[in-house]
Amino acid sequence: MRARSPSVWPLRYAIPFALFVVASGGCGGNSAPQVDPRPLNEAGIPDRAVWEAGPSDAPDATDGSEDADLLTDASAVDGTGGDAGPDVAGGNDAVSGSDQADAAPIPTTMTLDITQPTEGSIEVATRRFAPACTVIVTTDANRSDDVKQVDADLWSTGAASARISTTRLVQLNKTGGVVGAGTDAGTDAGTVPDPDAATGVAPSTTVYTFGDTPIDLSALTTGTYELRVVATTLAGVTAQVARTFRADAGPIIKVLSPTAEQAARGSIFVSVQVIDPFSTTAPTVSISVASLPVLPLTVTGNLYQATVAETIAMPPLSGTQLLDVAATNAAGVAARPVVVRFVFDDAGPTFANAKPATGTLIGGIVNIETDVTDPAGVDANTVIAVVAHGGTSLEVKLDKDPNDSKHYAHLFDTRRLSNSVLYPTISFRASDLPGNQANIGYTVAVDNTPPLADLDPPADLRIRRNVNGSWRCSWEFDPLGTDAVNDGDLVLQLFDIRARVEDEGNTPAAGGADVTPMAGLDPAHVELLVLDNTNRALVVDSDNDGLCDAVNPQLVPTTTPMSSQDALMINLASVPPTGAADFTADPNVPMGGFPDCGIGNDTLLPPLLCKTSSLTIAIPARQTLSPAIWAIPNVVPGTVQCVGNQFDSLGNNIKDGPACLAVRAIDRLGNTQVSRPLHVCIDHDGDGAECPFANVSSVQGGNPVVVTTAAPHGLTNGNRVLLGSVPILFDANGLWTITVINPSAFSLNLSNTPASWIPGGRYMRWTSTSDCTGRQTSINPVVVDDTTACRPWRRYARGEHLDAN
């Protein structure tokens, strides 16, 4: 046989393809038949080789010896050839085998119909729903093309439809095809085309039924849906059809009130919308709370409403509750029950992570904060902290954190509390949106008292200790040592500077405290300040209460003072508590002893701490083991530097003449205070030019103290005098405003000492315009009055007895 290109096939071979395209339809809504025009092989599947190569000579069915091409068939050319018998379906001459008509294969066609559900039917979502369909396949009788699969897709309807599920249907039945028989008259009429080719072969039609596969409708809500069915044959022919139907899942329930997790106090309003879109008959509706029916219901159209009180049950309902709504339509289809959780709220908000926490020591500026939560929501305007303050309370409204809705906080200045408050109560209160209030409260400790510092504390301190049940007192001594600088001293280039610095706690209005809350000193902020421009204030009153409380803000603390704007600043170091006081018998102890101790009974003097100082003991702070003595670094115990180094006025660029010294100390809570200024006159070269001291004949203690000079003093009322080197009556030393008594005597204004007469001492007129204290009159801009003096905040007590135990 000769193969021909499809492009040169004669017209005779094209006609059968057009004639056998079958357009058949099923019941209403059938899909258009799908036709496969390709030649089929013996299995009824498109034959690719035949399709690509074109028609070929086929052997006659009778003798198999003749390949008669349709163009050269004798009967087709001369019309005289006679066929002895009818052609068989293959188109071969049955008798003579001399004439062969090749009939074109019948292409496969398929139609599809959905028989269940019908268009627009109502299907109950809770019942069995098994779609059914019929598939009709028409093909060549000698070939078969069975249905491979039928898939049913369930789709939602609407603007944005979506596939819900896919189910493969089961084949239930198959009815075999009917074969048609063509006849031949026995003679060819000589016409073209051959009647055998036109008659061809009768098609085979097979009917399939599919179904018996339920589609799950239980998850559907009441509404309209689309069923799409797709059938596919083994040869790949497909057909598709769709039906819309309505699913009845019962009435549609929508709870309008309460909303999920809504909280209410006392009662709650219930509003439920119930709609049945497929019936005009009102559904049967039941509403319950805690399994108790809600009655009576007010029905307005499709709204069912009622007010449910906590007292629907006894005892009254409290906490989380469930609203349960059920409905059944006229067709007897029940909707899935709808439940909404809500809260009968009789409790206020809950507090957590409150700060300052219970027992916390607070002072300075603190952040009061807490987390507040409530199922019903917190009324942010009601979150308040209350700090106890004597007979009154300080309210602090807490602010809601924009980044954390449960967190509330606000700053509080503990200086609003009296220094007599040691253990105040902090309480928090808040209300939730339904109006329930809650609160918590607890005590904290407060220290808003700054440290106490002094460069020249009283020199009559005694240590007492308990020996075998008997308290004994030491000799009185200067806690800084007799070698440390005192107020009113004339000093040379090098001199010893030490300070007694202790943290202070709040003091009860009456009585004593078992434990005084104290933050302790910040060791990085015990600072010595030196100013050689005594026309300016070194320390000032910053809050106009008359007390010195801050370093002059117009000065620049520096380690290298270069101008009148600079004040030398040196960080001091602590001297660890060590050594012992002198407990040998002191004849100055009263005959019966002091009320709290008697005379000492040691027989040996205590050793010096080191050879550079008269100190035999470095005392601790009261009621603690923390150091109380601070000196210029380095402090190296057990060496000649055991109490620090001397101050070098020349090395630190401090000029000769009057100078002032003070200490600033800060505790760990930020409470800050300055010491009273110490007034000295520096003469680094010893020429006396800048420090014109004159001798004092005697000092008579009392109120006021009277000073008699060795020579006429030449002073006038209101002059300032620096008095120093007065023994025993140490409180007389310092800077004073005087009143002239006579040319050789003056009194010290506002002075008060024991009434002792003491010879010796020296004085000089203080010509500076300031006594090194002043008043800050403006913060912004900074303004300081250098001529208005301020007084010390506090001084160490005279005659103090410090427990060594």
Buried (B, 14 or more C-beta within 10 A) or exposed (E): EEEBEEEEEBEBBEBBBEEBEBEEBBEEBBBBBBBBBBBBBEEBBBBEEBEEBBBBBBBBBBEEEBBBBBEEBBBBEEEEBBBBEBBBBBBBBBBBBBBBBBBBBBBBBBBBBBBBBEEEEBBBBBEEBBBBBBBBBBBBBBBBBBBEEBBBBBBBEEEEEEEBEEBEBEBEEBEEBEBBEBEBEBBBEBEBBBBBBBBBBBBBBBBBBBBEBEBEBEEBEBBBBBBBBBBBBBBEBEBBBBBBBBBBBBBBBEBEBBEEEBBBBEEBEBBBBBBBEBEEEBBBBBBBBEEEEBEEBEEEEBEBBBEBEBEBBEEEBEEEBEBBBBBBBBBEBBBBEBEBEBBBBBBBBBBEEBBBEEEBBBBBEBEBBBBBBBBBBBBBEBBBBBBBBEEEEBEBEBBBEEEEBBBBBBEBEBBEBEBEBBBBBBBBBBBBBBEBEBBBBBBBBBBBBBBBBBBBBBBBBBBBBEEEEEBBBBBBBBBBBEBBBBBBBBBEBEBBBBBBBBBBBBBEEEEEEEEBBBBBBBBEBBBBBBBBBBBBBBBBBBEEEEBBBBBBEBBEBEEEBEEEEBBBBBBBBBBBBBBBBBBBEBEEBEEEBBEEBBBBEBEEEBEBBBEBBBBBBBBBBBBBEBBBBBBBBEBBEEEEBBBBBBBBBBEBEBEBBBBBBBBBBBBBBBBBBBBBBBBBBBBBEEEEEBBEBBEBBBBBBBEBBBBBBBEEBEBEEEBBBBBBBBEBBBBBBBBBBBBBEEEBBBBBEEBEBBEEEBEEBBBBBBEBEBBBBBBBBEEEEEEBBBEBBBEBBBBBEBEBBBBBE
